[in-house]
Amino acid sequence: MALAVFQVLALLLIAAIVGMGARRLRLPYTLALVVAGIGLGLVHLPELEGIHLTPDLLLAIFLPALLFEAAYHVEFAKFRRNAGVIGLLAVPGVVISVVVTALLAWPLTAWAGLELTLGACFLLATMIAATDPISVLALFRSLGVNRRLYLLVEGESLLNDGIAVVAFIIVAAILGVATGHGQAHAVHGAAEAAWFGFKTFVWMAGAGVAIGGAMGLAVSVLTRQIDDRLVETTLSFVLAYGSFLIAEHVHASGVLSCVAAGITLGSFGSRFGMSPATRLAIADFWEFLAFFSNSMVFLLVGLELDVPALFAVAVPVAAVFGALVVGRAVAVYSLAPLGPRLGSEPIPMSWRHVMVWGGLRGSLSMVLVIGLPHEWAARDPLLLLVFGVVSVSLFFQGLTMGPLLSLLGLRGTATKQDAYEIARAKALMATKALAEVEHQADAGLLQPATAGRLVALYRQRKETEKARAEALAGEDLAVERLQDAALHLLVVEEETLRHALDEGTIDRDAAHGLFADIAARREALRHGDEGPQALREAIDLVVPDVRGPDPEAGRATDPGAE
């Protein structure tokens, strides 16, 4: 027990150090964790021996936290507006991707010297069909992807995880391979296989969503009856894991149940029955739990990778990866144009390219293959293929997403913002240095001539960098920075109000009204993510310009540079 606790603490410390390094080097955090895990595996530290990523560990502990945290923050109104195209990509899109990938992988792996049956190729395709909701969202967030494109990828990732698991269970059952999700089912003929697959899919998907939605509504009603952020946070924890485990117990989809529960509580329960203080506490709790799970999963994935064995099957891995990309491309390019017919806005062609290449694979694929029975002859080659494809996807696709976004013109704002923030930081540095020079001069620590030269230097540097920051900001970026500053100040207001409530300066009823006002302003600012015009409207509503006539009013200013 003590060793297990030590191992968890050691991995968390490593994750924190890797996170700091990844931020400094501007590397995707998940990729850095995998590299760190591979390094730990090569070093063979005795203290980390015996720790492995097992199916039970991921499915029962890590996966519900990751899914619930992402689903909780999905805004249902925006999700609903894009539900048509998200549903197309997550359901028929997964089916198309599985079929195309399997039919291509079968002859390609044989050509590469690895003999697999067609059934094994279909099972392989289901294991690598789902895009990873951890890797791709962290990557897109760091690269400044358009908010609607982010939502499309996020929504599809949340749903296609569940659909891919259902497809995996159906194919495994038809092949007679035990997976721990019900009994293997021997079928005879295509018609019987199709009927078995249909009824299994309807039960697992339908029951999973129904269980999660019902439990989410029940907890939403319950939270309305109480006002205790610790109790309500505990209820959200019970909801996430309870919805997953109950659905799995009745052989429904725990993944879809957990997602449905998270969306219901986040979009309905948080507004229907939670105070602003509770919403903040729950968001902070799940943000940490997701960080913990994310760190553990990707470090353990790195520890599991057998690099020499993967190099030995490099050609078959490359063949399967190519088949996977083709399958993903067929699904996206064929289904995306149908979105407007289901009420969704059209998806630009450049976005479709990003959705194809941004479909990174991750830990779920590896856990599904780990869960295959050891006595099955195809398990070992499938294990190497899945681990290899996931590795290629994380590193090759992950590290080339930035250049692709730049090539397609979808990363301009992020690049411009980097230059703006560098100039702003230099202005802040010069301001602080100038204040220190003046302080030392007043204290008599610097002679007047020396102080004069330093003051002139830093004053010129400050004005130069301020002017550069203002020029780089432009109208759109200046509004975005105002949004960031306004959101930060709302946090300050909220913390001050909570302190006043704790000190008894204000009573609970009056504080609740003020908390509600802060929450309303925060929600209005966050709704501005839908586009530049929506952001300007939100800013004008929440941060009206109350200044009098000012000849400088039209200039883009930076509140942090003074």
C-alpha positions in Angstrom: 0.0 0.0 0.0 2.8 2.4 1.0 4.6 1.6 -2.3 1.5 2.3 -4.4 1.0 5.7 -2.7 4.7 6.5 -3.2 4.4 5.6 -6.9 1.3 7.8 -7.4 3.1 10.8 -5.7 6.2 10.2 -7.7 4.2 10.2 -11.0 2.4 13.3 -10.0 5.6 15.1 -9.2 7.0 14.0 -12.6 3.8 15.3 -14.2 4.1 18.7 -12.6 7.8 19.0 -13.7 6.9 17.9 -17.2 4.0 20.3 -17.3 6.3 23.2 -16.4 8.8 22.1 -19.0 6.2 21.6 -21.7 4.8 25.1 -21.1 8.3 26.6 -21.3 9.2 24.7 -24.5 5.7 25.2 -26.0 5.2 21.5 -26.5 1.8 19.7 -26.3 1.5 18.6 -22.7 0.3 15.1 -23.6 3.2 14.4 -25.9 5.6 15.5 -23.3 4.0 13.1 -20.8 4.3 10.2 -23.1 8.0 11.0 -23.8 8.6 11.2 -20.0 6.8 7.9 -19.6 9.0 6.3 -22.3 12.1 7.7 -20.6 11.0 6.2 -17.2 10.4 2.9 -18.9 13.9 2.9 -20.4 15.5 3.9 -17.1 13.7 1.0 -15.2 13.5 2.7 -11.8 12.9 0.0 -9.1 10.4 2.2 -7.3 8.1 2.3 -10.4 8.2 -1.5 -11.1 4.9 -3.2 -11.1 2.7 -0.2 -12.0 0.8 -0.7 -15.2 -2.1 0.8 -17.2 -4.8 -1.8 -16.8 -8.3 -1.8 -18.3 -9.9 -1.6 -14.9 -7.7 1.3 -13.9 -8.6 3.4 -16.9 -12.2 2.4 -17.4 -13.2 2.6 -13.7 -11.0 5.4 -12.4 -9.4 7.7 -15.0 -11.8 7.6 -18.0 -15.0 8.8 -16.1 -13.1 11.8 -14.7 -11.8 12.8 -18.1 -15.2 12.4 -19.8 -17.3 14.0 -17.1 -15.0 17.1 -16.8 -15.1 17.6 -20.6 -18.9 17.0 -20.8 -19.6 19.2 -17.8 -18.1 22.2 -19.6 -19.9 21.6 -22.9 -22.5 24.3 -23.4 -25.6 22.5 -24.6 -27.0 25.4 -26.6 -23.9 25.5 -28.7 -23.7 21.7 -28.9 -27.3 21.5 -30.0 -26.7 24.0 -32.9 -24.0 21.7 -34.2 -25.6 18.4 -33.1 -26.4 17.4 -36.7 -22.9 17.3 -38.0 -21.5 16.0 -34.6 -23.9 13.1 -34.7 -23.1 12.3 -38.3 -19.3 12.2 -37.5 -19.7 10.3 -34.2 -22.1 7.6 -35.4 -22.1 6.8 -39.1 -18.7 8.4 -39.2 -17.2 5.8 -36.9 -18.9 3.0 -38.9 -17.5 4.3 -42.2 -14.0 4.8 -40.6 -14.1 1.2 -39.2 -15.2 -0.4 -42.5 -12.7 1.5 -44.7 -9.8 1.1 -42.2 -10.4 -2.7 -41.9 -10.8 -3.3 -45.6 -7.6 -1.5 -46.3 -5.6 -2.8 -43.4 -6.3 -6.5 -44.3 -4.3 -6.5 -47.5 -1.8 -3.9 -46.4 -0.8 -5.8 -43.3 -0.4 -9.0 -45.4 1.8 -7.1 -47.9 3.9 -5.8 -44.9 4.4 -9.4 -43.7 1.8 -9.6 -40.9 -1.0 -12.1 -41.5 -4.3 -11.1 -39.8 -7.8 -12.4 -40.5 -10.4 -10.0 -41.8 -12.2 -10.3 -38.4 -9.1 -9.3 -36.5 -8.7 -6.3 -38.8 -12.3 -5.2 -38.1 -11.6 -5.5 -34.3 -8.4 -3.5 -34.8 -10.3 -0.8 -36.7 -12.8 -0.5 -33.8 -10.0 -0.1 -31.3 -8.5 2.8 -33.2 -11.7 4.4 -34.5 -12.2 6.9 -31.7 -10.4 10.2 -31.6 -9.0 11.0 -28.2 -10.8 13.7 -26.2 -7.7 14.4 -24.2 -4.9 14.9 -26.7 -6.7 16.8 -29.4 -8.5 19.3 -27.1 -5.3 20.2 -25.2 -3.5 20.6 -28.5 -6.2 22.8 -30.1 -6.5 24.9 -26.9 -2.8 25.7 -27.0 -2.9 26.6 -30.7 -5.8 29.0 -30.5 -8.2 27.1 -32.8 -11.6 28.8 -33.6 -14.1 28.2 -30.9 -16.7 26.5 -33.1 -14.1 24.1 -34.6 -13.0 23.3 -31.1 -16.6 22.5 -30.2 -17.0 20.3 -33.2 -13.9 18.3 -32.4 -14.8 18.2 -28.7 -18.4 17.1 -29.2 -17.4 14.4 -31.7 -14.7 13.1 -29.5 -17.0 12.7 -26.5 -19.6 10.8 -28.5 -17.3 8.7 -30.8 -15.5 7.3 -27.7 -18.8 5.6 -26.7 -19.7 4.6 -30.2 -16.3 3.0 -30.8 -16.5 1.1 -27.6 -19.9 -0.2 -28.6 -18.6 -1.2 -32.0 -15.6 -3.0 -30.4 -17.9 -5.0 -28.1 -20.2 -6.0 -31.0 -17.3 -7.1 -33.2 -15.6 -8.9 -30.4 -18.8 -10.7 -29.4 -19.4 -11.8 -33.1 -15.8 -13.1 -33.2 -16.3 -15.0 -30.0 -13.6 -13.0 -28.1 -14.4 -12.3 -24.5 -13.9 -8.7 -23.5 -15.5 -8.5 -20.0 -18.6 -6.7 -21.5 -21.2 -9.4 -21.6 -20.9 -12.8 -23.2 -19.3 -13.6 -26.5 -22.1 -14.4 -29.1 -21.6 -16.9 -31.9 -23.5 -15.8 -35.0 -24.1 -17.5 -38.3 -24.3 -15.5 -41.5 -24.3 -11.8 -42.3 -28.0 -11.3 -41.6 -27.7 -12.7 -38.0 -24.6 -10.6 -37.4 -26.3 -7.5 -38.6 -29.3 -8.0 -36.4 -27.2 -8.8 -33.4 -25.1 -5.7 -34.0 -28.2 -3.5 -34.4 -30.0 -4.6 -31.3 -26.8 -4.4 -29.2 -26.0 -0.9 -30.4 -29.5 0.3 -29.7 -29.5 -1.1 -26.2 -25.9 0.0 -25.3 -26.2 3.5 -26.7 -29.9 4.2 -25.9 -29.7 2.8 -22.3 -26.4 4.5 -21.7 -27.7 7.9 -22.6 -31.0 7.4 -20.8 -29.2 6.3 -17.6 -26.8 9.2 -17.6 -29.5 11.8 -18.5 -31.9 10.5 -15.8 -29.2 10.5 -13.1 -28.0 13.9 -14.2 -31.6 15.3 -13.9 -32.0 13.7 -10.5 -28.8 15.2 -9.1 -29.7 18.6 -10.7 -33.0 18.5 -8.7 -31.3 17.4 -5.6 -28.7 20.2 -5.7 -31.5 22.7 -5.9 -32.7 21.6 -2.4 -29.4 22.3 -0.7 -26.7 25.1 -0.7 -23.5 23.5 0.3 -20.7 23.5 -2.2 -18.9 20.6 -0.6 -22.0 18.4 -0.6 -22.9 19.4 -4.1 -19.3 18.7 -5.3 -19.6 15.2 -3.7 -22.8 14.6 -5.5 -21.2 15.5 -8.8 -18.5 13.0 -8.1 -21.0 10.3 -7.3 -22.9 11.2 -10.5 -19.9 10.8 -12.7 -18.7 7.4 -11.4 -22.2 6.1 -10.5 -23.6 6.7 -14.0 -20.6 5.0 -15.5 -20.7 2.0 -13.2 -24.5 1.5 -13.3 -24.5 1.6 -17.1 -21.7 -0.9 -17.3 -23.5 -3.2 -14.8 -26.5 -3.5 -17.1 -24.2 -3.9 -20.1 -25.0 -0.5 -21.5 -22.3 2.1 -22.5 -20.7 3.6 -19.4 -18.9 6.1 -21.6 -22.1 7.5 -23.2 -23.8 7.4 -19.8 -21.0 9.5 -18.2 -21.1 12.0 -21.0 -24.8 12.4 -20.9 -24.7 12.9 -17.1 -21.9 15.5 -17.4 -23.8 17.5 -20.1 -27.0 17.4 -18.1 -25.5 18.6 -14.9 -23.3 21.2 -16.6 -25.9 22.7 -18.9 -29.0 22.3 -16.8 -28.2 21.5 -13.2 -25.5 24.1 -12.7 -27.9 26.9 -13.7 -31.0 25.3 -12.2 -29.8 24.3 -8.8 -26.3 25.7 -8.0 -25.1 28.9 -6.5 -22.2 30.7 -8.2 -19.9 29.6 -5.4 -20.9 26.0 -5.9 -20.3 26.2 -9.7 -16.8 27.6 -9.1 -16.0 24.9 -6.5 -17.2 22.1 -8.8 -15.3 23.5 -11.8 -12.1 23.7 -9.8 -12.5 20.2 -8.4 -13.1 18.6 -11.8 -10.3 20.6 -13.4 -7.8 19.1 -10.9 -9.3 15.6 -11.2 -9.0 15.8 -15.0 -5.4 17.0 -14.7 -4.6 14.2 -12.3 -6.2 11.5 -14.6 -4.6 13.0 -17.7 -1.2 13.0 -16.2 -1.4 9.5 -14.9 -2.8 8.0 -18.1 -0.2 9.5 -20.5 2.7 8.7 -18.2 1.5 5.1 -17.9 1.0 4.9 -21.6 4.7 5.9 -22.0 5.7 3.3 -19.5 3.8 0.6 -21.4 5.4 1.4 -24.8 8.0 -1.2 -25.8 10.1 0.9 -28.2 12.3 -1.9 -29.7 9.3 -4.2 -30.3 7.5 -1.3 -32.0 10.4 -0.6 -34.4 10.3 -4.3 -35.4 6.7 -3.8 -36.7 7.3 -0.4 -38.1 6.1 -1.2 -41.7 2.8 -2.9 -40.6 2.2 0.0 -38.2 2.7 2.6 -41.0 0.4 0.6 -43.2 -2.4 0.5 -40.6 -1.9 4.2 -39.8 -2.3 5.0 -43.5 -5.5 3.0 -43.7 -6.7 4.8 -40.6 -6.1 8.2 -42.1 -7.9 7.2 -45.3 -10.8 5.9 -43.3 -11.0 9.1 -41.3 -10.8 11.2 -44.4 -13.6 9.3 -46.2 -15.8 9.8 -43.1 -15.2 13.5 -42.7 -15.2 14.6 -46.3 -18.3 12.5 -47.2 -20.4 13.4 -44.1 -19.4 17.1 -43.4 -21.4 18.4 -46.4 -24.6 16.8 -45.0 -24.5 18.9 -41.9 -26.5 21.9 -43.2 -29.3 19.5 -44.1 -29.6 18.6 -40.4 -29.6 22.3 -39.2 -25.8 22.8 -38.7 -23.8 25.6 -40.2 -21.5 24.7 -43.1 -18.0 23.5 -42.2 -15.3 25.3 -44.3 -13.0 23.0 -46.3 -10.0 24.1 -44.3 -11.7 23.0 -41.1 -12.4 19.6 -42.6 -8.7 19.2 -43.3 -8.0 19.9 -39.6 -10.7 17.5 -38.4 -9.1 14.7 -40.5 -5.6 15.3 -39.4 -6.6 16.4 -35.9 -8.2 13.0 -35.1 -5.4 11.9 -32.8 -5.7 8.5 -31.2 -4.9 7.9 -27.5 -5.3 5.9 -24.3 -8.7 4.4 -24.9 -7.4 2.4 -27.9 -4.6 1.0 -25.8 -6.8 0.0 -23.0 -9.2 -1.8 -25.3 -6.4 -3.9 -26.7 -4.9 -4.6 -23.3 -8.2 -6.0 -22.2 -8.2 -8.7 -24.9 -7.8 -12.3 -23.5 -4.2 -13.4 -23.4 -5.0 -16.8 -24.9 -6.3 -15.3 -28.1 -3.7 -15.8 -30.8 -4.2 -12.4 -32.5 -3.7 -10.4 -29.2 0.1 -9.9 -29.4 0.2 -8.6 -33.0 -2.9 -6.4 -32.4 -1.2 -5.1 -29.2 1.9 -4.0 -31.1 -0.2 -2.5 -33.9 -2.4 -0.5 -31.6 0.5 0.8 -29.5 2.3 1.7 -32.7 -0.6 3.5 -34.4 -1.3 5.5 -31.2 2.4 6.5 -30.9 2.6 7.6 -34.6 -0.7 9.5 -34.2 0.4 11.3 -31.0 3.8 12.3 -32.3 3.4 12.6 -36.1 0.0 14.2 -36.2 0.4 16.0 -32.9 3.7 17.7 -33.8 2.5 18.7 -37.3 -0.9 20.2 -36.3 0.7 23.6 -35.7 2.3 23.9 -39.1 -0.9 22.6 -40.7 -3.0 25.3 -39.0 -0.5 27.9 -40.1 -0.6 26.6 -43.7 -4.4 26.8 -43.7 -4.4 30.3 -42.1 -6.2 29.1 -39.0 -3.4 30.0 -36.5 -2.9 33.7 -37.3 -4.5 35.0 -34.2 -2.4 32.8 -31.9 0.8 33.8 -33.6 -0.1 37.5 -33.5 -1.1 37.1 -29.8 2.3 35.6 -29.0 4.1 38.6 -30.5 1.7 40.9 -28.6 2.3 39.2 -25.3 6.1 39.3 -25.8 5.9 43.1 -26.4 3.5 43.5 -23.4 5.9 41.5 -21.2 8.8 43.6 -22.2 6.8 46.8 -21.4 6.0 45.3 -17.9 9.6 44.4 -17.3 10.8 47.9 -18.3 8.1 49.5 -16.1 9.3 47.4 -13.1 12.9 48.2 -13.7 12.2 51.9 -14.1 10.4 51.9 -10.7 13.3 50.1 -9.1 15.8 52.7 -10.5 13.8 55.6 -9.2 13.5 53.9 -5.8 17.3 53.4 -5.6 17.9 57.0 -6.7 15.5 58.3 -4.0 17.4 56.2 -1.4 20.7 57.6 -2.5 22.0 54.3 -3.7 22.6 55.6 -7.3 24.4 58.8 -8.2 22.2 61.3 -10.2 24.1 60.9 -13.4 23.9 57.1 -13.3 20.2 57.2 -12.4 19.5 59.6 -15.2 21.0 57.3 -17.8 19.1 54.3 -16.5 15.8 56.2 -16.2 16.2 57.4 -19.8 17.0 53.9 -21.0 14.1 52.1 -19.4 11.6 54.9 -20.1 12.5 54.7 -23.8 12.2 50.9 -23.7 8.9 51.0 -21.9 7.4 53.5 -24.4 8.8 51.5 -27.4 7.3 48.2 -26.2 4.0 49.8 -25.2 3.7 51.2 -28.7 4.6 47.9 -30.3 2.0 46.1 -28.1 -0.7 48.6 -29.1 0.2 48.2 -32.8 0.1 44.4 -32.6 -3.1 44.3 -30.7 -5.4 45.7 -33.3 -9.1 45.9 -32.7 -10.0 42.2 -32.4 -7.0 41.3 -30.1 -7.6 44.4 -28.0 -11.2 43.2 -27.4 -10.0 39.7 -26.5 -7.5 41.1 -24.0 -10.3 43.2 -22.5 -12.4 40.1 -22.2 -9.5 38.3 -20.4 -9.0 41.3 -18.0 -12.7 41.5 -17.3 -12.9 37.8 -16.5 -9.9 38.1 -14.2 -11.5 41.0 -12.3 -14.7 39.1 -11.9 -12.7 36.4 -10.1 -11.3 39.2 -7.8 -14.8 40.5 -7.2 -16.0 37.0 -6.3 -13.1 36.3 -4.0 -13.7 39.6 -2.2 -17.4 38.9 -1.8 -16.7 35.4 -0.5 -14.3 36.9 2.1 -16.9 39.4 3.2 -19.4 36.6 3.5 -17.0 34.5 5.6 -16.2 37.5 7.8 -19.9 38.3 8.4 -19.7 41.7 6.7 -22.6 40.8 4.5 -25.4 38.3 5.1 -26.0 35.2 2.9 -29.1 36.4 1.1 -27.5 39.7 0.0 -24.4 37.8 -1.1 -26.3 35.4 -3.2 -27.8 38.2 -5.2 -24.3 39.6 -5.8 -22.9 36.2 -6.7 -25.7 35.7 -9.2 -24.8 39.1 -10.8 -21.2 38.1 -11.1 -22.1 34.7 -12.6 -24.4 36.4 -15.1 -21.6 38.8 -16.2 -19.1 35.9 -16.5 -21.6 33.9 -18.6 -22.2 36.8 -20.9 -18.4 37.3 -21.4 -17.9 33.6 -22.1 -20.7 33.5 -24.7 -18.6 36.0 -26.7 -16.5 33.1 -27.8 -18.9 32.5 -30.7 -17.1 35.1 -32.9 -15.6 38.6 -33.0 -19.0 40.3 -33.4 -20.5 38.3 -30.5 -17.5 39.1 -28.4 -17.8 42.9 -29.0 -21.5 42.8 -28.1 -20.7 40.9 -24.9 -17.9 43.4 -24.0 -20.2 46.3 -24.7 -22.9 44.8 -22.4 -20.7 43.8 -19.5 -17.9 46.5 -19.8 -19.7 49.6 -21.2 -17.4 52.5 -22.1 -18.4 55.1 -19.5 -15.5 57.4 -20.2 -16.3 61.0 -21.3 -15.1 62.5 -24.6 -11.4 61.6 -25.0 -9.3 62.1 -28.1 -7.4 58.9 -27.1 -10.5 56.8 -26.8 -10.0 55.1 -30.1 -6.6 53.8 -29.3 -6.1 50.1 -28.3 -4.8 50.2 -24.8 -3.3 47.5 -22.5 -4.4 47.8 -18.9 -1.3 45.8 -17.8 1.4 47.9 -19.4 1.2 50.9 -17.2 
